[in-house]
Amino acid sequence: MKKYNLIKISVITLVLALVSCDDILDESPDNRTEIDSLEKISELLVNAYPQALYTPFLEPMSDNADDKSFSADQTRLNDLMYEWSNFFDDDEDTPTFYWNEAYEAISQANQALASLDELGQVDVVQRGEALIARAYAHFMLVNIFAKAYNPSTASTDLGIPYITEPEITLLPQYERNTLQEVYDSIEADLVEGLKYTGNDNDYQDARIAKFHFTSKAANAFASRFYLVIGEWQKVIDHSNKVLSGSGINDLRDYANEYRGAGLSYSERAFRFSSTIEPANLLITVGSSVYNRNHFSLRFQLSGDLARELFFNGNAAGLAWSEQVFGQDLFFNVPKYDEYFRTTNQAAGIGLPFVQTPILTTDETLFNRAEAYAMLGEFQLAADDLNTLLSVKSEGYTSAAVLSTDDITANFGADSNFYTPFYQIPADALPFVNVILETKRSVFYNEGLRWFDVKRHDIVVEHERQVTPSVTETLTLPKGDNRRALQIPTEAQSRGILPNPR
């Protein structure tokens, strides 16, 4: 335990130290062009990542949330997100906070690029990192605050403002690009940025590399991007640049390194987001209080949902190695660990931070498996799924290996359950279904399920207790406009059009 704490303190302290480039960020925009070295640009890029969590508001919107009853803790954010209502407060862990932090990250990336141009520096890792960080922040914003990508409507659907220049005026006015324009710009930045991305050797400490877009992290992001727009071979190609062969040595090994190693709850929570975890490709540190209440929130992991996602076992017919802790109102999986940075020792006040992985090898392998299924490469899809299950199941042996016939026979789905913009072939549907259902459990309480719900237009039904004896059903139908979160009111006041309701 002591070893984990020492690593934890040293890593997070170093990251927070790097984040503190106040001498640069306190300058007025007109003075930021005085950044005159690659070292200063590297410091600036520490802030080119959204320093905020999206899980607190996305998880309760998905089918990974259920009503625990009146006895559980209630917050306004958790309540309104569960019913897909607007929430405009700008406190940490909210949609508005994420919007602001993402555009702040974009601002830092743009300043870094402008400074690189002034220095005449092109073929440097800082350029690659800045371009891909800019692409990533826009990608997350458009997937949260706009409709799901559909090439037949993207040229008219509202996207978000895609910002490519440093701000040089106070409160500039922006307009929303179309969804197609946003995705085209993301891809352009991604393709260009991949030319320059570095690897762990470009950083003095390999741990610090996990807080930057290295080549592996950038290709993992590319894998996610092309999954959303349905370019399957590109998903596979970029995934292969991340994974070593089958990928088994790259994954989060719950069977051996978590449960098998006898880690305690706190040790699991720390390792999950730590730089010592091989599966973590890109980690961010965000201001958040989510670790204080995620286990006790009303609309979270109920007993019924815990049985569906975990207690009834997985596709291999085995128990999950990813353990659920707590009882009844407190069921949870340890994935969050708060670091509190004291700002006033005497008053005992400070800022809470949560470190979290936002790109992993696990997600990349899931992406590749789904792409294989869509291309009809069913054995390869089954191989990837079996690899994932092998390190996340208790007592996994060759007897648990799922054949393509097993998947076809046992994991069919209603043809109207998944309705993305493309057609899922009938023979691919069982593979897509078992991959996404497995992914749903593996990424519980990380926010990623919402993006699968959105791109596949999955109907979500939420049960809600109105009185101790009366329960109502809330439904998010296919195509519902509430799948795009509303633009923050402050942004609307600056001329950015709201989403239709």
VEXDONU-703625 format. One record per residue (C-alpha): residue number from 0; residue in three letters; x, y, z. Coordinates in steps of 0.1 Angstrom, whole numbers. Layout:
N
(node NUM ALA (X Y Z))
...
This chain:
501
(node 0 MET (0 0 0))
(node 1 LYS (28 24 9))
(node 2 LYS (44 19 -25))
(node 3 TYR (12 28 -43))
(node 4 ASN (8 60 -23))
(node 5 LEU (43 71 -29))
(node 6 ILE (39 66 -67))
(node 7 LYS (5 83 -66))
(node 8 ILE (17 114 -48))
(node 9 SER (48 118 -70))
(node 10 VAL (29 114 -102))
(node 11 ILE (0 136 -94))
(node 12 THR (22 162 -78))
(node 13 LEU (44 164 -109))
(node 14 VAL (13 167 -131))
(node 15 LEU (-2 194 -111))
(node 16 ALA (31 212 -110))
(node 17 LEU (32 210 -148))
(node 18 VAL (-4 222 -150))
(node 19 SER (6 253 -130))
(node 20 CYS (20 274 -159))
(node 21 ASP (3 305 -144))
(node 22 ASP (30 329 -157))
(node 23 ILE (19 321 -192))
(node 24 LEU (-18 318 -188))
(node 25 ASP (-22 350 -167))
(node 26 GLU (-9 370 -196))
(node 27 SER (-34 388 -218))
(node 28 PRO (-41 370 -251))
(node 29 ASP (-20 396 -270))
(node 30 ASN (11 388 -250))
(node 31 ARG (9 350 -254))
(node 32 THR (28 352 -286))
(node 33 GLU (60 359 -265))
(node 34 ILE (63 322 -259))
(node 35 ASP (97 318 -275))
(node 36 SER (110 282 -270))
(node 37 LEU (99 246 -274))
(node 38 GLU (102 242 -237))
(node 39 LYS (77 269 -230))
(node 40 ILE (54 254 -256))
(node 41 SER (56 220 -239))
(node 42 GLU (46 237 -207))
(node 43 LEU (16 253 -225))
(node 44 LEU (5 220 -238))
(node 45 VAL (0 206 -203))
(node 46 ASN (-32 226 -204))
(node 47 ALA (-43 214 -238))
(node 48 TYR (-65 187 -223))
(node 49 PRO (-100 193 -208))
(node 50 GLN (-94 193 -170))
(node 51 ALA (-128 180 -163))
(node 52 LEU (-148 148 -160))
(node 53 TYR (-177 139 -183))
(node 54 THR (-188 107 -165))
(node 55 PRO (-208 125 -138))
(node 56 PHE (-233 138 -163))
(node 57 LEU (-231 112 -191))
(node 58 GLU (-234 80 -171))
(node 59 PRO (-268 88 -156))
(node 60 MET (-281 95 -191))
(node 61 SER (-273 60 -203))
(node 62 ASP (-287 25 -196))
(node 63 ASN (-259 21 -170))
(node 64 ALA (-280 39 -144))
(node 65 ASP (-310 29 -124))
(node 66 ASP (-330 42 -94))
(node 67 LYS (-317 30 -61))
(node 68 SER (-348 45 -43))
(node 69 PHE (-355 76 -22))
(node 70 SER (-330 63 5))
(node 71 ALA (-300 71 -17))
(node 72 ASP (-283 104 -20))
(node 73 GLN (-298 129 -44))
(node 74 THR (-281 157 -63))
(node 75 ARG (-297 180 -88))
(node 76 LEU (-272 171 -115))
(node 77 ASN (-276 133 -111))
(node 78 ASP (-314 138 -110))
(node 79 LEU (-317 160 -141))
(node 80 MET (-293 140 -162))
(node 81 TYR (-312 108 -154))
(node 82 GLU (-343 123 -170))
(node 83 TRP (-323 140 -199))
(node 84 SER (-332 175 -187))
(node 85 ASN (-311 207 -192))
(node 86 PHE (-285 215 -165))
(node 87 PHE (-268 249 -168))
(node 88 ASP (-249 254 -136))
(node 89 ASP (-211 257 -142))
(node 90 ASP (-199 238 -111))
(node 91 GLU (-173 210 -115))
(node 92 ASP (-186 178 -130))
(node 93 THR (-213 195 -151))
(node 94 PRO (-218 199 -188))
(node 95 THR (-211 236 -187))
(node 96 PHE (-179 230 -168))
(node 97 TYR (-168 205 -194))
(node 98 TRP (-177 228 -222))
(node 99 ASN (-156 256 -207))
(node 100 GLU (-126 234 -199))
(node 101 ALA (-126 218 -234))
(node 102 TYR (-126 252 -251))
(node 103 GLU (-99 264 -227))
(node 104 ALA (-78 233 -238))
(node 105 ILE (-84 242 -274))
(node 106 SER (-72 277 -267))
(node 107 GLN (-39 264 -253))
(node 108 ALA (-35 241 -283))
(node 109 ASN (-41 270 -307))
(node 110 GLN (-16 292 -289))
(node 111 ALA (10 264 -290))
(node 112 LEU (5 261 -328))
(node 113 ALA (7 298 -333))
(node 114 SER (39 300 -313))
(node 115 LEU (54 271 -332))
(node 116 ASP (46 289 -365))
(node 117 GLU (63 320 -352))
(node 118 LEU (94 299 -342))
(node 119 GLY (94 283 -376))
(node 120 GLN (91 248 -360))
(node 121 VAL (72 223 -381))
(node 122 ASP (85 188 -377))
(node 123 VAL (84 186 -338))
(node 124 VAL (64 165 -314))
(node 125 GLN (48 196 -299))
(node 126 ARG (30 203 -332))
(node 127 GLY (16 167 -333))
(node 128 GLU (4 169 -298))
(node 129 ALA (-12 203 -302))
(node 130 LEU (-31 193 -334))
(node 131 ILE (-44 161 -319))
(node 132 ALA (-53 177 -286))
(node 133 ARG (-73 203 -305))
(node 134 ALA (-90 175 -325))
(node 135 TYR (-98 155 -294))
(node 136 ALA (-114 184 -274))
(node 137 HIS (-136 193 -304))
(node 138 PHE (-144 156 -309))
(node 139 MET (-156 153 -273))
(node 140 LEU (-176 185 -275))
(node 141 VAL (-194 176 -308))
(node 142 ASN (-202 141 -295))
(node 143 ILE (-217 156 -263))
(node 144 PHE (-234 188 -276))
(node 145 ALA (-245 178 -311))
(node 146 LYS (-264 150 -328))
(node 147 ALA (-248 117 -336))
(node 148 TYR (-228 117 -369))
(node 149 ASN (-249 108 -399))
(node 150 PRO (-233 115 -433))
(node 151 SER (-267 120 -449))
(node 152 THR (-276 149 -426))
(node 153 ALA (-242 161 -413))
(node 154 SER (-240 189 -439))
(node 155 THR (-270 206 -423))
(node 156 ASP (-269 193 -387))
(node 157 LEU (-256 218 -362))
(node 158 GLY (-221 210 -349))
(node 159 ILE (-201 232 -326))
(node 160 PRO (-177 261 -332))
(node 161 TYR (-144 247 -344))
(node 162 ILE (-117 271 -332))
(node 163 THR (-83 272 -349))
(node 164 GLU (-68 305 -339))
(node 165 PRO (-58 320 -305))
(node 166 GLU (-83 345 -291))
(node 167 ILE (-70 380 -295))
(node 168 THR (-102 399 -286))
(node 169 LEU (-122 399 -254))
(node 170 LEU (-153 376 -256))
(node 171 PRO (-152 370 -294))
(node 172 GLN (-184 359 -312))
(node 173 TYR (-184 324 -327))
(node 174 GLU (-209 305 -349))
(node 175 ARG (-216 268 -350))
(node 176 ASN (-200 249 -378))
(node 177 THR (-221 221 -394))
(node 178 LEU (-215 186 -381))
(node 179 GLN (-197 177 -413))
(node 180 GLU (-174 207 -411))
(node 181 VAL (-165 197 -376))
(node 182 TYR (-158 161 -384))
(node 183 ASP (-138 172 -415))
(node 184 SER (-117 195 -393))
(node 185 ILE (-111 169 -367))
(node 186 GLU (-99 144 -393))
(node 187 ALA (-76 170 -409))
(node 188 ASP (-60 178 -375))
(node 189 LEU (-58 141 -366))
(node 190 VAL (-41 131 -399))
(node 191 GLU (-17 160 -398))
(node 192 GLY (-9 156 -361))
(node 193 LEU (-1 119 -365))
(node 194 LYS (28 128 -387))
(node 195 TYR (46 144 -357))
(node 196 THR (35 125 -326))
(node 197 GLY (63 111 -305))
(node 198 ASN (66 82 -281))
(node 199 ASP (75 77 -244))
(node 200 ASN (112 83 -252))
(node 201 ASP (104 119 -261))
(node 202 TYR (97 126 -224))
(node 203 GLN (122 126 -195))
(node 204 ASP (98 104 -175))
(node 205 ALA (77 76 -191))
(node 206 ARG (50 83 -165))
(node 207 ILE (46 118 -178))
(node 208 ALA (42 106 -213))
(node 209 LYS (9 92 -203))
(node 210 PHE (-4 127 -198))
(node 211 HIS (3 136 -235))
(node 212 PHE (-8 125 -269))
(node 213 THR (20 101 -278))
(node 214 SER (18 80 -309))
(node 215 LYS (-1 52 -292))
(node 216 ALA (-26 75 -276))
(node 217 ALA (-31 94 -308))
(node 218 ASN (-38 62 -327))
(node 219 ALA (-62 50 -300))
(node 220 PHE (-81 83 -305))
(node 221 ALA (-80 77 -343))
(node 222 SER (-95 43 -337))
(node 223 ARG (-124 59 -318))
(node 224 PHE (-129 86 -343))
(node 225 TYR (-132 62 -373))
(node 226 LEU (-155 39 -353))
(node 227 VAL (-179 68 -350))
(node 228 ILE (-179 76 -387))
(node 229 GLY (-180 39 -397))
(node 230 GLU (-146 36 -416))
(node 231 TRP (-139 0 -404))
(node 232 GLN (-105 -6 -420))
(node 233 LYS (-91 26 -406))
(node 234 VAL (-103 15 -372))
(node 235 ILE (-84 -17 -376))
(node 236 ASP (-53 0 -390))
(node 237 HIS (-50 25 -362))
(node 238 SER (-59 -1 -335))
(node 239 ASN (-30 -23 -348))
(node 240 LYS (-6 6 -342))
(node 241 VAL (-16 6 -306))
(node 242 LEU (-18 -31 -298))
(node 243 SER (9 -57 -298))
(node 244 GLY (-4 -87 -317))
(node 245 SER (-35 -101 -300))
(node 246 GLY (-33 -72 -275))
(node 247 ILE (-34 -95 -244))
(node 248 ASN (-3 -81 -228))
(node 249 ASP (-16 -45 -232))
(node 250 LEU (-49 -49 -215))
(node 251 ARG (-62 -41 -180))
(node 252 ASP (-57 -75 -163))
(node 253 TYR (-83 -77 -136))
(node 254 ALA (-79 -115 -132))
(node 255 ASN (-42 -113 -123))
(node 256 GLU (-32 -77 -115))
(node 257 TYR (-63 -66 -95))
(node 258 ARG (-84 -94 -80))
(node 259 GLY (-57 -120 -84))
(node 260 ALA (-31 -98 -67))
(node 261 GLY (-54 -92 -38))
(node 262 LEU (-55 -54 -41))
(node 263 SER (-77 -36 -16))
(node 264 TYR (-105 -12 -27))
(node 265 SER (-82 18 -24))
(node 266 GLU (-53 1 -42))
(node 267 ARG (-77 -9 -71))
(node 268 ALA (-90 27 -74))
(node 269 PHE (-55 41 -75))
(node 270 ARG (-41 15 -100))
(node 271 PHE (-71 20 -123))
(node 272 SER (-61 55 -132))
(node 273 SER (-23 52 -125))
(node 274 THR (6 55 -149))
(node 275 ILE (17 21 -137))
(node 276 GLU (-13 5 -154))
(node 277 PRO (-2 -6 -189))
(node 278 ALA (-38 -2 -203))
(node 279 ASN (-38 35 -197))
(node 280 LEU (-27 54 -228))
(node 281 LEU (-38 89 -220))
(node 282 ILE (-46 102 -185))
(node 283 THR (-61 135 -174))
(node 284 VAL (-64 153 -141))
(node 285 GLY (-96 172 -137))
(node 286 SER (-112 193 -109))
(node 287 SER (-139 170 -96))
(node 288 VAL (-158 159 -65))
(node 289 TYR (-171 128 -82))
(node 290 ASN (-151 104 -60))
(node 291 ARG (-170 117 -30))
(node 292 ASN (-204 106 -41))
(node 293 HIS (-205 83 -71))
(node 294 PHE (-210 53 -50))
(node 295 SER (-240 68 -31))
(node 296 LEU (-259 87 -58))
(node 297 ARG (-295 77 -63))
(node 298 PHE (-293 72 -100))
(node 299 GLN (-264 49 -103))
(node 300 LEU (-257 11 -98))
(node 301 SER (-288 -4 -83))
(node 302 GLY (-290 -40 -72))
(node 303 ASP (-310 -50 -103))
(node 304 LEU (-285 -32 -126))
(node 305 ALA (-255 -48 -107))
(node 306 ARG (-270 -82 -114))
(node 307 GLU (-275 -74 -151))
(node 308 LEU (-240 -60 -156))
(node 309 PHE (-219 -80 -131))
(node 310 PHE (-234 -106 -108))
(node 311 ASN (-250 -128 -135))
(node 312 GLY (-216 -133 -151))
(node 313 ASN (-202 -124 -186))
(node 314 ALA (-205 -137 -221))
(node 315 ALA (-180 -165 -213))
(node 316 GLY (-203 -178 -186))
(node 317 LEU (-178 -169 -159))
(node 318 ALA (-178 -144 -130))
(node 319 TRP (-162 -110 -137))
(node 320 SER (-128 -103 -120))
(node 321 GLU (-139 -67 -119))
(node 322 GLN (-154 -67 -84))
(node 323 VAL (-184 -48 -72))
(node 324 PHE (-180 -34 -37))
(node 325 GLY (-205 -22 -12))
(node 326 GLN (-241 -33 -6))
(node 327 ASP (-276 -22 -17))
(node 328 LEU (-274 16 -19))
(node 329 PHE (-236 17 -23))
(node 330 PHE (-228 -8 -50))
(node 331 ASN (-198 5 -70))
(node 332 VAL (-167 -4 -88))
(node 333 PRO (-134 13 -76))
(node 334 LYS (-123 35 -105))
(node 335 TYR (-119 70 -88))
(node 336 ASP (-94 83 -64))
(node 337 GLU (-93 119 -52))
(node 338 TYR (-62 141 -48))
(node 339 PHE (-68 172 -27))
(node 340 ARG (-45 200 -33))
(node 341 THR (-44 223 -3))
(node 342 THR (-44 260 -12))
(node 343 ASN (-47 274 24))
(node 344 GLN (-32 252 51))
(node 345 ALA (-45 273 79))
(node 346 ALA (-81 274 66))
(node 347 GLY (-80 238 55))
(node 348 ILE (-93 246 21))
(node 349 GLY (-81 235 -14))
(node 350 LEU (-91 220 -47))
(node 351 PRO (-102 184 -53))
(node 352 PHE (-88 166 -83))
(node 353 VAL (-95 132 -99))
(node 354 GLN (-71 115 -122))
(node 355 THR (-88 94 -149))
(node 356 PRO (-78 75 -180))
(node 357 ILE (-95 88 -211))
(node 358 LEU (-80 65 -238))
(node 359 THR (-71 28 -231))
(node 360 THR (-59 -3 -249))
(node 361 ASP (-92 -20 -237))
(node 362 GLU (-113 4 -257))
(node 363 THR (-90 1 -287))
(node 364 LEU (-94 -37 -287))
(node 365 PHE (-132 -33 -284))
(node 366 ASN (-131 -9 -314))
(node 367 ARG (-111 -34 -335))
(node 368 ALA (-134 -62 -326))
(node 369 GLU (-165 -42 -337))
(node 370 ALA (-148 -32 -369))
(node 371 TYR (-139 -68 -377))
(node 372 ALA (-175 -78 -371))
(node 373 MET (-187 -51 -395))
(node 374 LEU (-163 -63 -422))
(node 375 GLY (-175 -99 -418))
(node 376 GLU (-142 -110 -402))
(node 377 PHE (-161 -130 -375))
(node 378 GLN (-132 -152 -363))
(node 379 LEU (-110 -122 -358))
(node 380 ALA (-138 -104 -339))
(node 381 ALA (-143 -135 -317))
(node 382 ASP (-106 -137 -311))
(node 383 ASP (-105 -101 -298))
(node 384 LEU (-135 -107 -276))
(node 385 ASN (-120 -138 -261))
(node 386 THR (-88 -120 -255))
(node 387 LEU (-107 -93 -235))
(node 388 LEU (-127 -119 -216))
(node 389 SER (-96 -139 -207))
(node 390 VAL (-81 -112 -185))
(node 391 LYS (-115 -100 -170))
(node 392 SER (-130 -134 -160))
(node 393 GLU (-125 -156 -130))
(node 394 GLY (-112 -191 -137))
(node 395 TYR (-108 -185 -175))
(node 396 THR (-97 -216 -194))
(node 397 SER (-98 -228 -230))
(node 398 ALA (-132 -243 -222))
(node 399 ALA (-146 -208 -220))
(node 400 VAL (-135 -197 -255))
(node 401 LEU (-164 -185 -276))
(node 402 SER (-165 -198 -311))
(node 403 THR (-182 -180 -339))
(node 404 ASP (-210 -205 -338))
(node 405 ASP (-214 -199 -301))
(node 406 ILE (-218 -162 -307))
(node 407 THR (-242 -166 -336))
(node 408 ALA (-264 -190 -317))
(node 409 ASN (-265 -172 -283))
(node 410 PHE (-261 -135 -287))
(node 411 GLY (-287 -124 -313))
(node 412 ALA (-304 -91 -309))
(node 413 ASP (-336 -75 -323))
(node 414 SER (-327 -59 -356))
(node 415 ASN (-342 -26 -344))
(node 416 PHE (-322 -24 -312))
(node 417 TYR (-291 -10 -328))
(node 418 THR (-299 15 -355))
(node 419 PRO (-267 35 -365))
(node 420 PHE (-266 55 -397))
(node 421 TYR (-252 24 -415))
(node 422 GLN (-268 -11 -418))
(node 423 ILE (-255 -38 -396))
(node 424 PRO (-256 -71 -416))
(node 425 ALA (-278 -98 -400))
(node 426 ASP (-248 -122 -396))
(node 427 ALA (-228 -95 -379))
(node 428 LEU (-255 -85 -355))
(node 429 PRO (-248 -111 -328))
(node 430 PHE (-211 -102 -328))
(node 431 VAL (-218 -65 -325))
(node 432 ASN (-243 -72 -297))
(node 433 VAL (-220 -93 -276))
(node 434 ILE (-191 -69 -281))
(node 435 LEU (-211 -39 -270))
(node 436 GLU (-227 -56 -241))
(node 437 THR (-193 -68 -228))
(node 438 LYS (-180 -33 -234))
(node 439 ARG (-209 -19 -214))
(node 440 SER (-199 -38 -183))
(node 441 VAL (-161 -33 -187))
(node 442 PHE (-165 5 -190))
(node 443 TYR (-192 9 -163))
(node 444 ASN (-191 44 -147))
(node 445 GLU (-165 57 -172))
(node 446 GLY (-191 76 -194))
(node 447 LEU (-182 57 -226))
(node 448 ARG (-215 38 -227))
(node 449 TRP (-233 70 -235))
(node 450 PHE (-214 74 -268))
(node 451 ASP (-224 38 -278))
(node 452 VAL (-260 45 -269))
(node 453 LYS (-258 77 -290))
(node 454 ARG (-241 64 -322))
(node 455 HIS (-263 32 -322))
(node 456 ASP (-294 52 -313))
(node 457 ILE (-303 28 -285))
(node 458 VAL (-336 34 -267))
(node 459 VAL (-330 40 -230))
(node 460 GLU (-357 34 -204))
(node 461 HIS (-353 46 -168))
(node 462 GLU (-374 35 -140))
(node 463 ARG (-381 62 -114))
(node 464 GLN (-397 59 -80))
(node 465 VAL (-423 87 -77))
(node 466 THR (-436 75 -43))
(node 467 PRO (-427 45 -22))
(node 468 SER (-455 26 -40))
(node 469 VAL (-455 43 -75))
(node 470 THR (-429 39 -102))
(node 471 GLU (-428 57 -136))
(node 472 THR (-409 48 -167))
(node 473 LEU (-389 75 -185))
(node 474 THR (-380 68 -221))
(node 475 LEU (-355 83 -244))
(node 476 PRO (-367 73 -279))
(node 477 LYS (-346 68 -310))
(node 478 GLY (-338 101 -327))
(node 479 ASP (-347 122 -296))
(node 480 ASN (-332 157 -296))
(node 481 ARG (-322 153 -260))
(node 482 ARG (-294 130 -271))
(node 483 ALA (-275 162 -278))
(node 484 LEU (-270 181 -246))
(node 485 GLN (-281 217 -246))
(node 486 ILE (-255 244 -254))
(node 487 PRO (-246 262 -221))
(node 488 THR (-266 294 -216))
(node 489 GLU (-234 315 -214))
(node 490 ALA (-224 303 -249))
(node 491 GLN (-259 310 -262))
(node 492 SER (-257 345 -248))
(node 493 ARG (-226 350 -271))
(node 494 GLY (-246 341 -302))
(node 495 ILE (-242 303 -304))
(node 496 LEU (-275 288 -315))
(node 497 PRO (-291 263 -290))
(node 498 ASN (-300 228 -299))
(node 499 PRO (-336 221 -310))
(node 500 ARG (-358 206 -284))
